[in-house]
Amino acid sequence: MLPSGFQTARLNLRPIAPDDRDPIFDGYAQDAEVTRYLIWRPHRSREETAAYIAVCAETPPTIARTYMLTGRDGGIVRGGFDLRQPAPHRLEFGYVLARPFWGQGLMTEALTEVADWALRQDHVFRISAVCDIENIGSARVMEKAGLIREGMPRRLMIHPNVSDEPRDCFSYARVR
Ligand SMILES: CC(C)(COP(=O)(O)OP(=O)(O)OC[C@H]1O[C@@H](n2cnc3c(N)ncnc32)[C@H](O)[C@@H]1OP(=O)(O)O)[C@@H](O)C(=O)NCCC(=O)NCCS
């Protein structure tokens, strides 16, 4: 079972909820710069954001969980963090931050906490993710959180805001 939340020095990660529709839409989901290297296109309506939240809510927390990043005492949604468990021994993640919060070390802080937690679990041996080879910021976040670049799987993911063709990615992991 994935935890219901995480806390860092500056952040609270709590489960996504229906009321997050407007903060997600207004904060980052329709922002073409934020979504450039993601697997989804910018949302064009609040209904699209509501549908995304519904899918997250339907997913059993044994398989995956989506958290909202807020300040320590709540407040405005700063971004989102997905944690998935494709097998009992390994976790995968994805993250996104609204643009006003970029460059303050926040995602490094969130990922470090999640990765530390993951590798403290008896049954978990690996936490990993991939990013587009041009997504310098995301690669750097993973490196700063202690993940190691394992390789460059070619033509792995379609990032539709960059190209309709599958893109080369960097693969990162931390293991124990
Ligand atoms: C990628 C993202 C999560 C980074 O979050 P962040 O909180 O701004 O990152 P941090 O402040 O923790 O930065 C960590 C390091 O990355 C660097 N970095 C962050 N964004 C960068 C960018 N766009 N270009 C170059 N370096 C960048 C920082 O300078 C820092 O390195 P340093 O300490 O050596 O200077 C954020 O830019 C984002 O949400 N992007 C859009 C969504 C996305 O691409 N998600 C990942 C999909 S794989």
The ligand as an SDF file (V2000), in Angstrom:
LIG
                    3D

 48 50  0  0  0  0  0  0  0  0999 V2000
   11.4110   19.5190  -13.8770 C   0  0  0  0  0  0  0  0  0  0  0  0
   10.8240   20.2530  -12.6780 C   0  0  0  0  0  0  0  0  0  0  0  0
    9.9670   19.3120  -11.8700 C   0  0  0  0  0  0  0  0  0  0  0  0
   11.9950   20.7780  -11.8290 C   0  0  0  0  0  0  0  0  0  0  0  0
   11.5000   21.1770  -10.5690 O   0  0  0  0  0  0  0  0  0  0  0  0
   12.2310   22.2970   -9.6980 P   0  0  0  0  0  0  0  0  0  0  0  0
   11.6700   22.2590   -8.3130 O   0  0  0  0  0  0  0  0  0  0  0  0
   12.1860   23.5900  -10.4160 O   0  0  0  0  0  0  0  0  0  0  0  0
   13.7120   21.7510   -9.6840 O   0  0  0  0  0  0  0  0  0  0  0  0
   14.7870   22.1000   -8.5690 P   0  0  0  0  0  0  0  0  0  0  0  0
   14.6270   23.5450   -8.1800 O   0  0  0  0  0  0  0  0  0  0  0  0
   14.7120   21.0650   -7.4910 O   0  0  0  0  0  0  0  0  0  0  0  0
   16.1300   21.9900   -9.4010 O   0  0  0  0  0  0  0  0  0  0  0  0
   17.0330   20.9240   -9.2830 C   0  0  0  0  0  0  0  0  0  0  0  0
   18.1810   21.1890  -10.2400 C   0  0  0  0  0  0  0  0  0  0  0  0
   17.7310   21.2190  -11.5870 O   0  0  0  0  0  0  0  0  0  0  0  0
   18.0910   22.4300  -12.1990 C   0  0  0  0  0  0  0  0  0  0  0  0
   17.0100   22.8120  -13.0910 N   0  0  0  0  0  0  0  0  0  0  0  0
   15.6980   22.8760  -12.7980 C   0  0  0  0  0  0  0  0  0  0  0  0
   15.0140   23.2680  -13.8990 N   0  0  0  0  0  0  0  0  0  0  0  0
   15.9260   23.4500  -14.8800 C   0  0  0  0  0  0  0  0  0  0  0  0
   15.8400   23.8150  -16.2460 C   0  0  0  0  0  0  0  0  0  0  0  0
   14.6710   24.0900  -16.8290 N   0  0  0  0  0  0  0  0  0  0  0  0
   16.9890   23.8870  -16.9680 N   0  0  0  0  0  0  0  0  0  0  0  0
   18.1730   23.5940  -16.4080 C   0  0  0  0  0  0  0  0  0  0  0  0
   18.3240   23.2160  -15.1160 N   0  0  0  0  0  0  0  0  0  0  0  0
   17.2040   23.1540  -14.3710 C   0  0  0  0  0  0  0  0  0  0  0  0
   18.2690   23.4010  -11.0490 C   0  0  0  0  0  0  0  0  0  0  0  0
   19.1190   24.4640  -11.4240 O   0  0  0  0  0  0  0  0  0  0  0  0
   18.8670   22.5040   -9.9980 C   0  0  0  0  0  0  0  0  0  0  0  0
   20.2260   22.2270  -10.2480 O   0  0  0  0  0  0  0  0  0  0  0  0
   21.4040   23.0010   -9.4710 P   0  0  0  0  0  0  0  0  0  0  0  0
   21.0920   22.9150   -8.0110 O   0  0  0  0  0  0  0  0  0  0  0  0
   22.6040   22.2550   -9.9000 O   0  0  0  0  0  0  0  0  0  0  0  0
   21.3510   24.4100   -9.9790 O   0  0  0  0  0  0  0  0  0  0  0  0
    9.9670   21.4710  -13.1250 C   0  0  0  0  0  0  0  0  0  0  0  0
   10.7470   22.2740  -13.9490 O   0  0  0  0  0  0  0  0  0  0  0  0
    8.7240   21.0430  -13.8770 C   0  0  0  0  0  0  0  0  0  0  0  0
    7.6760   20.8100  -13.3000 O   0  0  0  0  0  0  0  0  0  0  0  0
    8.8250   20.9360  -15.2180 N   0  0  0  0  0  0  0  0  0  0  0  0
    7.6700   20.6020  -16.0440 C   0  0  0  0  0  0  0  0  0  0  0  0
    7.1500   19.1800  -15.8150 C   0  0  0  0  0  0  0  0  0  0  0  0
    8.2020   18.1220  -16.1200 C   0  0  0  0  0  0  0  0  0  0  0  0
    8.9720   18.2480  -17.0620 O   0  0  0  0  0  0  0  0  0  0  0  0
    8.1900   17.0780  -15.2980 N   0  0  0  0  0  0  0  0  0  0  0  0
    9.1140   15.9560  -15.4410 C   0  0  0  0  0  0  0  0  0  0  0  0
    8.7300   15.0120  -16.5140 C   0  0  0  0  0  0  0  0  0  0  0  0
    9.9340   13.6930  -16.6420 S   0  0  0  0  0  0  0  0  0  0  0  0
  1  2  1  0
  2  3  1  0
  2  4  1  0
  2 36  1  0
  4  5  1  0
  5  6  1  0
  6  7  2  0
  6  8  1  0
  6  9  1  0
  9 10  1  0
 10 11  2  0
 10 12  1  0
 10 13  1  0
 13 14  1  0
 14 15  1  0
 15 16  1  0
 15 30  1  0
 16 17  1  0
 17 18  1  0
 17 28  1  0
 18 19  1  0
 18 27  1  0
 19 20  2  0
 20 21  1  0
 21 22  1  0
 21 27  2  0
 22 23  1  0
 22 24  2  0
 24 25  1  0
 25 26  2  0
 26 27  1  0
 28 29  1  0
 28 30  1  0
 30 31  1  0
 31 32  1  0
 32 33  2  0
 32 34  1  0
 32 35  1  0
 36 37  1  0
 36 38  1  0
 38 39  2  0
 38 40  1  0
 40 41  1  0
 41 42  1  0
 42 43  1  0
 43 44  2  0
 43 45  1  0
 45 46  1  0
 46 47  1  0
 47 48  1  0
M  END
$$$$
